[in-house]
């Protein structure tokens, strides 16, 4: 990319506001709050390492791949971001399983930041949710046919980030303003740079698959333990992905509080280490693939604390045809998406009497 193309494009990401007409864009793939908060805390102090950190960021042009057939880009001051955690086993991630040449979205969250950017709602989409996946075009321009009753996380596997975004937009009717992906190894290193995250368990958690063994009580988890916690599934609640989502949501809130209280403003070395780890941990969309753009975006979220983040899981029920899968409760899911589309709080009725993983309150 030339310097002119890098600086000359429209910058919608910095303000965090929707545009009535999409700006002309250049052509060119669990934890947004954590990565964003790290950069926010640095403020203008990141300026002296812009060029070094810019080299860490590799963006994907979602807009070019999806074209114009997308939900309306509503200008109401809110912001919607799809955050995916990749389960790729390539490279350093091979320690967590065999690399079979593909990846799925192990974690998926739609983050809705309300007008004024003082509060947010997060909707977790279970990876085992059966949905009607739309047809997509992958990064190589290859057409990927749609599929009925496909698992949600196959969208990323068959068509990459753009297909995942298109699937979420098809489900919700809401245009995603941004996309951010976090991988296993990057997540682990970010936690270690932070100095760990403090959580309290109300009962023992022991999971051989994620190598986690925690007694009841307060713990400061390092990167490996944190990764184990957000991957733990079989040994908590009912053993479903829904229980893991509850752990992920509790951890995310603890992470946000830890980042905001770390005091990096007075410690440039700590600041650089965190910023370096954060920018290596994520793959953003092409409107956030520079430190300047990412900082502008992150500053727009700086007023949001853990207490102002409302987390829910997409309303689902266990699939009558396959108890290992879940299906959306259409009427209740529609309530969730309608609320976010109107920049309104998600009503309690939308998540009442839905399937849960029975792990709520296990971690705080």
Secondary structure, 3 states (H helix, E strand, C coil): CCHHHHHHCCCCCCCCCCCCCCCCCCCCCCCHHHHHHHHHHHHHHHHHHHHHHHCCCCCECHHHHHCCCCCCCCCCCCEEEEEEEECCCCHHHHHHCCCCCCCCEEEEEEEEECCCCCCEEEEECCCCEEEEECCEECCCCCEECCEEEEECCHHHHHHHHHHHHHHHHHHHCCCCCEEEEEEHHHHHHHHHHHCCEEEEECCCEEECCCCEEECCEEEEECHHHHHHHHHCCCCCCCCCHHHHHHHHHHHHHHHHHHHHCCCHHHCHHHHHHHHHHHHHHEEEECCCCCHHHHHHHHHCCCCCCHHHEEEEECCEEEECCEEEEEEECHHHHHHHHHHHHCCCCCCHHHCCCCCCCCCCCCEC
